[in-house]
Amino acid sequence: MADEDVSPQSSYHRDAIKTSVHNTSAQRRRQLAVAVGKERREALIRTKRLCREAHFDDNEASLEGDMNIEEERAVLNAQASQIIEDLKSATTYQYELSMTKGKGAAQKKVEALRALRRLLSKSEFPPVKAALQAGAVPLLVQYLSFGSPDEQLLEAAWCLTNIAAGEPEETKSLVPALPLLVAHLGEKSSVPVAEQCAWALGNVAGEGDELRNILLAQGALLPLARLMMSNKGSTARTASWALSNLIKGPQPNAATELIRIKGVLDAIIQHLRNLDDELVTEVAWVVVYLSALSEAAVGLLVKSDVVHLLVGKLAASERLHLLIPVLRSLGNLVAADSYMTDKVLVVGHNTTDQILLGLIKCLKSEHRVLKKEAAWVLSNIAAGSVGHKELIFSSEATPLMIHLLSSAPFDIRKEVAYTLGNLCVAPAKNAEQPSVIVHHLVALVNRECISGFIHLVRSADIQSAKLGLQFLELVMRGMPNREGPKLVEREDGIDAMERFQFHENEEMRTMANGLVDKYFGEDYGLDE
């Protein structure tokens, strides 16, 4: 859905300090979806995954410790090349014996495939490049043909999975294998084979937009969705992970198509109820991308049991890898649809109390990403009704955020500032300037929040500087007895605003100069 196409549900009015509604909401959620995709690759959960073997035979001694890295690479490359030659020989041998119905060649192929799979699985330096140069992909495609024994299919798909976990060019080399990998997701293949093919496709989809588009054009979405509906935990988990890679954008088409597939929403709900945290984590990532990219998905998700289940996981879990997608999903849903704050997160209801306690837990966490995500969710709840603002303001979240405003890394301070700012303004009516919630503002100023917002005004990030100016405007307009300008001046706020006097950004220049002129006189500073 284009940014300008906003559903009626998401078109509720913006508070004075609020970024996550209207067109800005859709754009920001999509940007965050792309950003978190990069985080998964680099730090949180790898976008592409090597499929390792759980146990090796005792007689397969590790090469590590016996030689240096370059020597080990050379040995592994030589072994990979030899295995490919063995596979070619096995294929020729099978053809020669086909007239006599010989069975030895089939077993020889499986043994060679298993040797290649183990080589690609167990080493810290998988010899993918050597295998590709020796002609692995055409052989593996041949071994994926329907009618082949399951053992052969599984080994071939496993080899392709680990090739796809390699460098970008190595992953792209699998394009000839994609049609068969997609075809094996269907009912004609056994569950283990389908699951392994889903893993391979998840690695391919994780490489980028070009390969994702190829997979979507080849019809990978529907069979992966059906696999996600499986009652077998590992199958549902693998399919969910592959789907999250396949739909993660930046275009919303795949996410919208996925949520409209019959049974998908029911499967998401069923899996979120599961006690298997790994399965719940992967399904939560699917919800992240659905809620970030598709307005149609948001409309369905917020009116289902998904929100209650996510809130339950937020409150109960201590696992970082689960809490991250749960928080991001809740943040997306709160940011996207007023139904969340109006009908789901009703003040006084158990769900609302649970989410607040869960967010406070995350603000206290040692994990930076949890603090940032929790502050983002709070900033959007704080943009709701006066009741929502009072609920947050009177909770433990407020002193925690005040502390973070002065002590946390910049990205967390920015999210916290949005929340604190939203607590100080009542919901605007039509195009009116929002009124100040004076007792909230006074309490924050008395806790020395002004300096934190002035630091934002001085920052190089224009969005943060604008946020800082907006809060200073609230202080100068809303503090009793016209104390606001004096308080801002005392914290060197005038100097911070005057940095925009000749700034290239017209909006910031106009806003800052307007505030100085209005509250300190048009001639202020000219005689200095």
N, C-alpha and C positions, 0 to 999 in steps of 0.2 A: 504494500500500500504506500503510495507516495506520501511525503510528509504533509502536503496540503490537504490530503483526504483524511480528515479527522472524524471519527464516528461521534454521534451525539453523546454517547456515554462519556467520552473523554473531554468534552468541551465545557468543563466547569471553569469558573472564573479564577484567575490567578491572584494570589496574594501579592503584596508589594515585594516581598523577598521570597521568591519561589522560582525554581527553574524547571521543575519536572511536570509540566502540564502542557496541553495544546501541542502545537507543532514541535516545540522544544522538547517535549516529553518523548515523542516518537524518535526524534533525531538522537537524543541523548541515550535512550535505551539501546538503539542500534549501534551507536558508537561504543557503548559499554560492552555490548555483546561481542563485537570484534576485539575489543581490548582484552576481555576475559578469555577469548579464544587464544590469544597470544600468551596470556598468563598460564593457561593450561599447558601449552607447549613448553614454556620455559621453566615453570616452577611448580605449579600446583598438581596438575594431572596431565601427563604427557598426551599430546594430541595423537601421536602415533605410538603404538605399543608393540614391542617385540614379544612374540609368543615363545616363551622358554619352556624347556622340558623340566618337569618336576624332579625326576631322578635319572641319573645316568648309570650305565653299567659300571661295575667296579673296575673292569679292565680297561675303561676309557680314561686314562690318566690325563690330567690337565697339563697343558703345555706351559702354564704359568710357573715361573720359578726356574725353569730349565733353560730359558733363552731370553734375550731381550725382545723388545716390542717389534722391531723390524724383522728379526729372525722369525718370530712367531707369525707375523703377517705373511711372510714369504711361504712358510710351511702351510698355513691355512689356504692361501691362494692356490698353491700347487695341489692341495687335497681337493679343493673345490673343482678345479679344472679336470682332475682325474675322475672325479665322481660323474661329472657331466659326460665325459667320454664313456664311462661305464653305462650310463643311461642310454646313450646312443647305441652302444653295442647291444644292450638288452633289447632295444626296440628292433634292431636288425635281426637279432637272434629269434625274437618272437615271430617275426614275419617268416623267417625260414622254417620255423617249426609249426606254423599255423596249419599247414596241410596235414601234419601228422598229429594235430591236437596236443602238441607238447605244452606242459604246464610249467616247466622250469623257468622259462623266460619271464612269465608274469611275476613269479616270486623274486627273480633276480631284479626286476624293475623296482619292486617294492623295497627291497633291501637297499638298492642304490638311492631311492628317494628318501628313505629313512636316514641314510648316512648324510645326505645333503641337508636334510632338515635339522639333524643334530648339529651339524657344522654351523649352520646359520643361527641356531638357537643358543648354543652354550658358550660361544666365544664372546669376549668383550670386543673383539674386532671381527664381526661377521664378514666373510669374504664375498660380499654381494657383488662387487664390481667384477671380480674374477669369474664368478658364476655367470654373470650376464655376458661377459665377453666370450665365454665358452659356448654360449647359446642356450642358456637355461630356460628362458621364457617360452620359446616355441615348443620345447619338449614338455614343459609343465602344462602348457595349454593343451597339448595332445593328450596328456595323461588325465586331464579333467573331463574328457569326453564321456557323455552319458553311456551307461552300460559297463563302465569300468568297475572293478571291485571297490567297495567302500574304503578298504585299507589304502588302496592306491589313491583314491580321490582325496582322502584326508591328508595323506602325506604331501600330495602335490599342492593342496590348498594351504597347508601349513608353510611350505617353502615360499609360496607367493606372499603369504602374510608377512614373513620376515624380510623379504625383498622390499615390500611396500613400506616397511618401517625404516628404510634407509634414507639416503639423500634424495633431494627432489628429482633429479634426473633418473635415479634408480626407481623411484616410485612411478614416474611417468612411463617407464619401460613396460609397465604392466597393462597398458591400454589394450593390447591384443587379447589379454586374458579376461577383461572386464565382462564381456557378454556371458561367458560361461560361469564366472563367479556369481553374477546376478541370477542366472538361470538356476544355479544350484541352491538358491534360497527357497525355492518352491517345494511343494509337497512331494515331488518325485525323488528328492534326495533325503537321505537319513538326517536325523537331527544333528549328530556330531559334524557331518559334512557341511550342512547348512550353517551351523554356528561358526565353523572355521572360515567359511567363505564370507560371512558377515564381518568377522574380525579383519580379514584381508581388505574388504571394501571400506571398513572404518578407517584403516590406515591410509587408503587411497584418498578418501574424502577429506582426511585431515591435512592433506598436502596443500589444498588451496582451491580457489574458485573454479579454475579451469577444469580440474578433474571432477569437482563436485557437479559441475554442469554436465559433463559427459555422463556421469552416473545417473543423474536425474533424467537425462534424455534417454537413457537405456532402461529406465523403469525400475530403478533400485528402491525407490521410496516405498511403494506398496508392499513388496515382499518383506522388507525390513520391518515395516509396521506390523505385519502379521506375525513375524518372529517375536517382536516385542510383546505380543499378547500371550506368549507361551507361559505355561505354568512352571516350566523348568527354570530355576533361578539363573543358571549360567547363560542360558539362551536369551532370556529376557534382558539380562544385564549387558551381554555383548551387543545385542541388537539396539538397545537404548543408547549405548555409547556410540555405535556406528551412526545412528540417526542424529544424535547431537552434532556430530561432525558434518553430516550431510546437509542439515538445515540451517547451519549457523550464519548464513547470509553472505553479504549484507542485504540481499533482496528477500522480501517476505514471502514470495510465491510458494516455496517448498514448505515453509512452516504452516502457511494457511492450508495448503493441500493436505498436510499430515493431520492436522486437527480435525479435518472434515472426513477422514477415513473412518468408516463405521467401526466402533469398538476401541479406537485409540484412547479417547478420554476415559472410558471405563477401565482400560488396562493401566493407564497412569494412576488412577485412583486406587486400583487394586494393589499395584506395586508399592505405592506410597504407604500403604497399610502394613507392608511386609516388615518383618523384624530383621531382615538382611540389610545391614547398613550400606553394603557395597551396591546392592541393587537399587536401594532408595537414592543413593548418591547419583547414579547414572540417570535414573528417571528424573531426578530434580534438575539435572543439566538439560534434559529435553525441555522441561518446563521453562528454564531460563531462556532458551532461544525462542520457544513459542511465544512467551510473554514479551520478549524484547522486540520481536520482528513482526508479529501478526496481530492486528487489532481484532480480527475475527477470533483468534485463539484467546485473547484476553477476555473477550465477552463471554466465552464459554467457560473458561477457567474460574473466573471470579464468582460465577453462579453455581459452581459445583462444590464438592467436598474438598477440592484441592487445597484451598486456603486453610481450612481447619487442620488438614493433615500436615501441611507445611509448618503451621504455627506449633503444632504438637511436637514435631521433630526439632524445631528451634528451641523449644523449652526443655526438651528431654535430653538432647544429644550434647556431647562434649567433643565430638570428632570434627576436627578442622575441615577435612575434605567433604564432609556432609553439610556442615553449617554454611560453607561458602555458597553453594548453589541454592540452598534453602533461603538464605538472606537475599541473594540476588533475585530470585524468583519473587519473593514477597515485595521487594523494592520495586521491581518492574510493574507488578500488579497494582500496588498502591499508587504509583506514579501515573499509570495509564488510565485508570477508570475510577470515577467518583463513586461507583457502586461499592467499592471496597470500603471507603470511609463512611458512606451514608448507610449502607445496609449490612455490611459484614463486621467491620470493626466498630461496633456501636459501643459508646461509652457505658461502662457498667456490666458489659457482657463478659463471659469467661474468656472467649477468644481474644478480646482486646486486652484483658489483663495478662493473659499468657504471652502475647506478642511483646508487650512492654517489658515483662520480666525477662524474656529471652533477649531482647535488645539491650537491656541493662547488663545482662551477663556478658554479652559480646563487647560492650563498651569497656568492661573491666578486663577483658582478655589481654594476654600478652601479644596476641597476633594482630599485627597492623591491619591486615586485610579485613578482619572481623570488625575492628573498630570503625573503619571507613564505611563498610557496607551497612553496619548498624546505624551510623549517623545519617547515611543517605535515606534509609527507610524512615527514620524518625523525622527527617526534614519534610518528607511528603505527608506523613501523618499529621505533623504540626501545621500543615497548610490546610487542614480540614476545618472542622467546626470549632467554636470557642470551647466546647466541651473537650475536644481532643487536645487543644492547647493547654487547658487547665490540668488535664490528666497527666500530660508529660511534665508540665511545669512543677506540679506538686510531687513528682516522683524523684527517685534517686538519680534519674537520668540527667537532670539539670545540673547539679553540682559536678557530676562526672564530666559533662560537656564543657562546663566553664573551665575546669582544670585542663581539659584537652585543648581548648582554644589558645591557651598560652604555652602549652608544653609539647604538643604532638607534632609530628611531621606535617608539612604544609598541606598535603592532600586531605589529611584528616581534619585539620583546622578549618579548611574550606567547607567541608561537609557539615561540621559542627556549627559553623557560623550560619549556614542556611537554616538549621533547626532553631537556633537561638533567635535569629531574626524573625522567623515565622511565628515564634511564640509571642512576639510583641505586637502583632498586627491582627486586627479582626478581619474576617472575610469581607472583601469588598463587594459592594452592590453595583452591578452594571459597570460603568467606567469610572466610578467615584474613587478618589484617593482613599486607601484603607485607613480606618481610624486606629489609633494607638491603644493597646491594652496597657494602661499606665502602670498598674501595679506590677505587671511582669517586667516592663521596661525599667522601672525604678529598682526593682530587685537585682536585675542583671547589672545595671550601672553601679549600684552599691557594692557589687562583687567584682568591680574593676574590670568589666568586659570591654570598656571603650578602647583600651590600648590594644587589645587583640584585633579589633576591627580596623584600627588605624594601621596596624601592621599589614593588614590585607590591602588597604588603600595604597600603601607604598610598594606592594608586590608588583612584579612584572606581568603577572597574569591579569589580563583586562577584566575577565569575568569576576575574579576575586576582588579586584579594586572597585568594581561597580557595586558588588555586594557590600563592601566596607562603606562606600559613600551612602548607600541606601540606609544602612544602620545609623550612620552619623546624622542623616536627615531625620530619622525617627527620634534620636536623642534631642536634637535642637528644636524639633517641633513639639515633642511630647512630654519632656520633663517638666514637672510642676515649677511654678514661680520663675519661668524663663531661665532656669539654671542650665539648660542644655548647651547654649553657645559657650558659656564660661567653662563648662566641663570639657568640651571639645578642645577649646583653646589651651586649657591646662595640660592636655595630653599631646600638645603640638599638632593638633588636628588641622589647623589652618595651613601650616607648612605642608602637611601631607596632601591637602586638597590642591594647593597652589602648584604642585608639580604638574598638574594637568592644564595650567593656564594657557599654554601654547602647544598642547599635545596634539598629535596628528589624528587621534581618534575623536571625531567630532562629537559623538554622544558623550564621551567622558569629559571632554573639554567644556561642553555646555552644562552638564550636570554639576561639575565641580565649581565652575565660575558662578553658576546660578546660586549655589549654596553659600559661597563666600559673600556674594553681593547681597543676598537676602538676609543673612544672619549677622554679617559683620560690616555692612555698609558698602556702598558702591565705591567709595574712595579709600577703603581700607587698604593700607600698605603702600599707597602711592607716594607718600612723603618719606618713605624710608630710603 
